[in-house]
Amino acid sequence: MVAFSQVRYGQAGAFITPLSILRPARLVACSGRTSSGYTLWPGESPGRQAPEALSCGVARLNILCVGRKANVGNFLNWQIVLELQRRVCRWIDLGGYEIVGTEHSHEAATRAVALARAGEVEALMKGSLHTDELMAAVVPSATGLRTARRISHAFVLDVPAYPRPLMVTDAAINIEPTLTDKVDIVQNAIDLAHVLGVAQPKVAILAAVETVNAGMPSTLDAAALCKMADRGQITGGLLDGPLAFDNAISPEAAKTKKIVSPVAGQADILLVPNLEAGNMVAKQLQYLAGADSAGIVLGTRVPIVLTSRADNVRSRLASTAVMALVAHARRAAANKP
C-alpha cells in the first residue's frame, strides 16, 4: 500500500509518459506484508536498511512507511522506485524514513485510510495487499472514505489499435450494478475524463446488441441512462446505448449496421453491464491487444490506485500518473474562491 501527500505535477506529457507529472511528491508507503519473499532492495535480505545518500533530480520522494519495519519496502512498491531510478536518475534519496509499525496488512490498510480521512494524504495506492483488504478499510461510512457517490473503478487504456485513450468501467468493484449504481459509475468516469483533458467524453453503454430488448436488462439500463442524460441527471458527456462492443469502437461496424450516433465507433468510455464483462474486456485488451493500462478507484474522498498484483511497473507508473492528475484537480477545485 502506498499513500501520497502533497501531490503536484509539472508539464503533463502523453498518457503513457507519467514521470513528467510526478514531481515533487511525498510518498507514504503502507505495508503490513511480512513474507520473507519481499525484500527492501534487490540483492538485500529482509531486515536490511535501504541504501542511503541517494538523490534524484526529477522526483524527490520523502517516504513514510506503515508496516513492519524490517519489511516496509515490499517488492512491488520498490519496483516503482527502481523504475524511476532506471529511467530518469542515478539514485533516489531514500533517507529520512518515518516508519509507523503495524502488525499485519489489514492494519496497514486501516492506518493508510485513516491518514487519508484525516487529510494527511491525498491519494492511496495498493501494493501487495489483496483488494478486499484495502476496500474493507475504504468502504465503511464511519471510518472509511465514502462520499455521496457510489465507489467505482475505471481502467484507462492505451490500445495500440485504437486512436484515443479508452476507459472501461466498472471492472473491479461493482459486481452487478443497479441502474442507480450505474448513474454514479458513469458520472465518475466522465469526471475522470475531464481531468484527463477530454472536454465532452463519448460514453458507449455496452450490451450484446444495439437494440433495446425487454429480456436483456443491460439494454433497458442503457436506454434509461441515455434518457437520464437527456434530462440532466448525468452531465458532462455524450451517452449512447445499448451498443455492442464492435459498434462502440469501430466506425465501420457502426456504419454497416446503420447506426447513426455521435458515440458509435468513437467511444472514450465503455460502461460495461457488470464486473465480469468489464474485467474480461479490460484484460483482453491488455493481454491480447497489447494495451497499456492504469487503474483507479473513484467516488472516494481521495483517488485510490487499484492495480492488479500481476501488473507490471509500466502499469503502476501510469496509474500513479492518473492518480496525481486527479489529486491535483481536486486540490485546485478546493482552492477555488
C-alpha positions as CSV (number, residue, x, y, z in Angstrom):
1,M,0.0,0.0,0.0
2,V,1.2,3.5,-0.9
3,A,-0.3,6.8,0.0
4,F,0.7,10.1,-1.5
5,S,0.6,13.6,0.0
6,Q,1.5,17.0,-1.5
7,V,0.9,15.6,-5.0
8,R,2.0,18.0,-7.6
9,Y,2.9,17.9,-11.3
10,G,4.6,19.9,-13.9
11,Q,4.2,19.8,-17.7
12,A,2.0,16.8,-18.4
13,G,3.2,14.7,-21.3
14,A,1.4,11.9,-23.1
15,F,-0.7,9.4,-21.1
16,I,2.0,6.8,-21.1
17,T,4.9,9.1,-20.0
18,P,3.8,9.7,-16.5
19,L,7.1,10.6,-14.9
20,S,6.6,14.2,-16.1
21,I,3.7,14.6,-13.6
22,L,5.3,13.1,-10.5
23,R,7.5,15.9,-9.3
24,P,7.9,16.6,-6.5
25,A,5.9,14.2,-4.3
26,R,5.8,13.0,-0.7
27,L,5.1,9.3,-0.6
28,V,3.5,7.3,2.2
29,A,4.2,3.6,1.8
30,C,1.9,1.3,3.8
31,S,2.8,-2.4,4.0
32,G,1.9,-5.0,6.5
33,R,3.1,-7.9,4.4
34,T,5.7,-9.9,6.3
35,S,6.6,-12.6,3.8
36,S,10.3,-13.3,3.5
37,G,9.8,-13.3,-0.2
38,Y,9.7,-9.5,-0.2
39,T,13.0,-7.6,0.3
40,L,13.9,-4.0,0.8
41,W,16.1,-3.8,-2.3
42,P,17.2,-6.3,-5.0
43,G,20.0,-8.3,-3.5
44,E,19.2,-7.3,0.1
45,S,17.7,-9.6,2.6
46,P,14.7,-8.8,4.8
47,G,15.7,-6.6,7.7
48,R,18.4,-4.7,5.9
49,Q,18.1,-1.0,5.6
50,A,17.6,0.7,2.2
51,P,20.6,2.4,0.7
52,E,21.4,5.8,2.0
53,A,22.7,9.1,0.4
54,L,20.7,8.7,-2.8
55,S,19.4,11.6,-4.8
56,C,17.3,12.2,-7.9
57,G,16.9,15.4,-10.0
58,V,13.4,14.6,-11.3
59,A,11.5,13.2,-8.3
60,R,12.4,13.6,-4.6
61,L,10.4,11.2,-2.5
62,N,10.1,11.6,1.2
63,I,8.6,8.4,2.4
64,L,6.6,7.5,5.5
65,C,6.3,3.7,5.8
66,V,3.5,2.0,7.6
67,G,4.2,-1.7,8.3
68,R,6.7,-4.0,9.9
69,K,10.0,-2.1,10.0
70,A,12.0,-5.0,8.5
71,N,9.7,-5.4,5.5
72,V,8.3,-1.9,4.8
73,G,9.7,-1.8,1.3
74,N,7.9,-4.7,-0.3
75,F,8.9,-5.7,-3.8
76,L,6.0,-4.2,-5.6
77,N,6.5,-0.7,-4.1
78,W,10.2,-0.8,-4.7
79,Q,9.7,-1.6,-8.3
80,I,8.2,1.9,-8.8
81,V,11.3,3.4,-7.1
82,L,13.6,1.3,-9.2
83,E,11.9,2.2,-12.4
84,L,12.2,5.9,-11.6
85,Q,15.9,5.3,-10.8
86,R,16.5,3.4,-14.1
87,R,14.8,5.9,-16.3
88,V,15.5,9.3,-15.0
89,C,18.1,9.5,-12.3
90,R,21.2,7.7,-10.9
91,W,19.9,7.4,-7.4
92,I,16.8,8.3,-5.3
93,D,17.1,9.7,-1.8
94,L,15.7,7.0,0.5
95,G,16.9,8.6,3.7
96,G,14.7,10.2,6.3
97,Y,12.1,7.4,6.6
98,E,9.5,7.6,9.2
99,I,8.1,4.1,9.9
100,V,4.8,3.5,11.5
101,G,4.6,0.0,12.7
102,T,1.7,-2.3,12.0
103,E,1.2,-5.9,12.9
104,H,-0.4,-7.1,9.6
105,S,-1.7,-6.0,6.2
106,H,-5.2,-5.3,7.5
107,E,-3.9,-2.8,10.0
108,A,-1.7,-1.2,7.3
109,A,-4.8,-0.6,5.1
110,T,-6.7,0.8,8.1
111,R,-3.8,3.2,9.0
112,A,-3.4,4.4,5.4
113,V,-7.2,5.1,5.1
114,A,-7.1,6.9,8.5
115,L,-4.3,9.2,7.1
116,A,-6.4,9.9,4.0
117,R,-9.6,10.6,6.1
118,A,-7.6,13.0,8.3
119,G,-6.4,14.9,5.3
120,E,-2.8,14.0,5.8
121,V,-2.5,12.3,2.4
122,E,-4.2,13.0,-0.9
123,A,-4.1,9.6,-2.5
124,L,-3.6,5.9,-1.9
125,M,-2.0,3.1,-3.9
126,K,-2.5,-0.6,-3.5
127,G,0.7,-2.6,-3.4
128,S,0.9,-6.2,-2.3
129,L,-2.3,-6.1,-0.3
130,H,-5.3,-8.0,-1.6
131,T,-8.0,-5.7,-3.0
132,D,-10.6,-6.9,-0.4
133,E,-8.2,-6.0,2.4
134,L,-7.9,-2.4,1.2
135,M,-11.5,-2.0,0.3
136,A,-12.7,-3.3,3.6
137,A,-11.0,-0.3,5.2
138,V,-12.2,2.1,2.5
139,V,-15.9,1.3,2.4
140,P,-17.2,1.8,6.0
141,S,-19.2,5.1,6.2
142,A,-18.0,6.0,9.7
143,T,-14.2,5.3,9.3
144,G,-13.6,4.9,5.6
145,L,-13.5,7.1,2.5
146,R,-17.0,7.0,1.1
147,T,-18.7,10.1,-0.4
148,A,-22.3,10.6,-1.6
149,R,-21.2,8.9,-4.9
150,R,-21.1,5.1,-5.4
151,I,-17.5,3.9,-5.3
152,S,-16.3,2.6,-8.7
153,H,-13.2,1.6,-10.6
154,A,-12.0,2.7,-14.0
155,F,-9.3,1.3,-16.3
156,V,-7.7,3.9,-18.5
157,L,-6.2,2.1,-21.5
158,D,-3.8,3.0,-24.3
159,V,-4.8,0.5,-27.0
160,P,-2.3,0.4,-30.0
161,A,-5.2,-0.3,-32.5
162,Y,-7.4,2.5,-31.1
163,P,-6.8,6.2,-31.9
164,R,-7.7,7.6,-28.5
165,P,-7.4,6.6,-24.8
166,L,-10.1,4.3,-23.8
167,M,-11.7,3.9,-20.4
168,V,-13.5,0.8,-19.2
169,T,-15.7,0.9,-16.1
170,D,-16.5,-0.8,-13.8
171,A,-14.3,-3.8,-14.0
172,A,-13.1,-4.2,-10.4
173,I,-15.6,-3.2,-7.7
174,N,-19.3,-3.3,-8.5
175,I,-20.2,-6.9,-9.3
176,E,-23.8,-6.4,-10.5
177,P,-24.5,-2.7,-10.5
178,T,-28.1,-1.5,-10.5
179,L,-29.3,1.3,-12.7
180,T,-28.8,3.7,-9.8
181,D,-25.3,2.4,-9.3
182,K,-24.5,2.9,-13.0
183,V,-25.5,6.6,-12.8
184,D,-22.7,7.2,-10.3
185,I,-20.3,4.9,-12.2
186,V,-20.7,6.7,-15.4
187,Q,-20.6,10.1,-13.8
188,N,-17.3,9.2,-12.0
189,A,-15.9,8.1,-15.3
190,I,-17.0,11.3,-17.1
191,D,-15.4,13.4,-14.3
192,L,-12.1,11.4,-14.7
193,A,-12.2,12.0,-18.5
194,H,-12.5,15.8,-17.8
195,V,-9.4,15.6,-15.6
196,L,-7.5,13.8,-18.4
197,G,-8.4,16.5,-20.9
198,V,-11.4,15.1,-22.7
199,A,-13.9,18.0,-22.6
200,Q,-17.0,16.0,-23.7
201,P,-16.3,12.3,-23.4
202,K,-18.4,9.9,-25.5
203,V,-19.8,7.1,-23.4
204,A,-20.9,3.8,-25.0
205,I,-23.2,1.8,-22.8
206,L,-22.3,-1.8,-23.7
207,A,-24.6,-4.8,-24.2
208,A,-24.6,-7.8,-26.5
209,V,-26.9,-6.0,-29.0
210,E,-27.5,-2.4,-30.1
211,T,-31.3,-2.5,-29.8
212,V,-33.5,-2.4,-26.6
213,N,-34.6,-5.9,-25.7
214,A,-37.0,-6.4,-22.7
215,G,-35.4,-9.7,-22.0
216,M,-31.9,-8.2,-21.6
217,P,-31.7,-5.9,-18.6
218,S,-28.5,-4.3,-19.7
219,T,-30.2,-2.9,-22.8
220,L,-33.0,-1.4,-20.6
221,D,-30.4,0.2,-18.3
222,A,-28.7,1.6,-21.3
223,A,-31.8,3.2,-22.6
224,A,-32.7,4.6,-19.2
225,L,-29.2,6.1,-18.7
226,C,-29.4,7.8,-22.1
227,K,-32.7,9.4,-21.2
228,M,-31.4,10.4,-17.8
229,A,-28.5,12.2,-19.5
230,D,-31.1,14.0,-21.7
231,R,-32.8,15.2,-18.5
232,G,-29.6,16.4,-16.9
233,Q,-29.3,13.6,-14.4
234,I,-25.9,12.7,-15.9
235,T,-23.8,15.6,-17.1
236,G,-20.6,16.4,-18.9
237,G,-20.6,13.7,-21.6
238,L,-22.5,12.2,-24.6
239,L,-24.2,8.9,-23.9
240,D,-25.5,6.3,-26.3
241,G,-26.6,2.8,-25.8
242,P,-27.2,0.0,-25.9
243,L,-24.2,-0.6,-28.2
244,A,-22.4,-3.8,-28.9
245,F,-18.6,-3.7,-28.4
246,D,-17.9,-3.6,-32.2
247,N,-20.4,-0.7,-32.7
248,A,-18.8,1.2,-29.9
249,I,-15.2,1.2,-31.1
250,S,-15.4,0.6,-34.9
251,P,-16.9,3.3,-37.2
252,E,-17.0,0.7,-40.0
253,A,-19.1,-1.7,-37.8
254,A,-21.5,1.1,-36.8
255,K,-21.8,2.2,-40.5
256,T,-22.5,-1.3,-41.6
257,K,-25.3,-1.7,-39.0
258,K,-26.7,1.8,-40.0
259,I,-26.2,3.2,-36.5
260,V,-26.2,7.0,-36.6
261,S,-24.7,8.3,-33.4
262,P,-22.0,10.7,-32.2
263,V,-20.7,8.0,-29.9
264,A,-20.8,4.8,-32.0
265,G,-17.3,4.0,-33.4
266,Q,-15.5,6.6,-31.4
267,A,-16.2,6.0,-27.7
268,D,-14.0,7.4,-25.0
269,I,-15.7,5.4,-22.2
270,L,-17.1,1.9,-22.2
271,L,-19.7,1.4,-19.5
272,V,-19.9,-2.4,-19.1
273,P,-23.0,-4.2,-17.7
274,N,-21.3,-5.9,-14.9
275,L,-17.9,-6.6,-13.3
276,E,-17.3,-9.9,-15.1
277,A,-17.8,-8.4,-18.6
278,G,-15.7,-5.4,-17.7
279,N,-12.8,-7.4,-16.3
280,M,-12.8,-9.6,-19.4
281,V,-12.8,-6.7,-21.8
282,A,-10.0,-4.8,-20.0
283,K,-7.8,-7.8,-19.6
284,Q,-8.3,-9.0,-23.2
285,L,-7.2,-5.5,-24.3
286,Q,-4.2,-5.7,-22.1
287,Y,-3.0,-9.2,-22.9
288,L,-4.2,-9.7,-26.5
289,A,-4.2,-6.2,-27.9
290,G,-1.1,-5.0,-26.1
291,A,-2.8,-2.2,-24.3
292,D,-1.0,-0.2,-21.5
293,S,-3.3,0.4,-18.6
294,A,-3.9,2.4,-15.5
295,G,-6.4,1.6,-12.8
296,I,-8.0,3.9,-10.3
297,V,-10.9,4.0,-7.8
298,L,-13.2,6.9,-7.9
299,G,-16.1,8.2,-5.8
300,T,-13.9,8.2,-2.7
301,R,-12.5,11.1,-0.7
302,V,-9.1,10.6,-2.3
303,P,-8.2,8.8,-5.5
304,I,-7.0,5.2,-5.0
305,V,-4.7,3.4,-7.4
306,L,-6.0,-0.2,-7.6
307,T,-3.8,-2.2,-9.8
308,S,-3.5,-6.0,-10.0
309,R,-0.6,-7.7,-8.2
310,A,0.2,-9.1,-11.7
311,D,0.6,-5.6,-13.3
312,N,4.0,-4.5,-14.4
313,V,5.9,-1.4,-13.4
314,R,4.7,0.5,-16.5
315,S,1.1,0.0,-15.5
316,R,1.8,1.1,-11.9
317,L,3.6,4.2,-13.1
318,A,0.7,5.1,-15.5
319,S,-1.8,4.5,-12.7
320,T,0.3,6.8,-10.4
321,A,0.3,9.5,-13.1
322,V,-3.5,9.4,-13.4
323,M,-3.8,9.5,-9.6
324,A,-1.6,12.6,-9.5
325,L,-3.8,14.4,-12.0
326,V,-6.9,13.6,-10.1
327,A,-5.4,14.7,-6.8
328,H,-4.2,17.9,-8.4
329,A,-7.6,18.6,-9.9
330,R,-9.3,18.1,-6.6
331,R,-6.9,20.4,-4.8
332,A,-7.4,23.0,-7.5
333,A,-11.2,22.8,-7.2
334,A,-11.0,23.0,-3.4
335,N,-8.8,26.1,-3.6
336,K,-11.2,28.0,-5.9
337,P,-12.7,31.1,-4.3
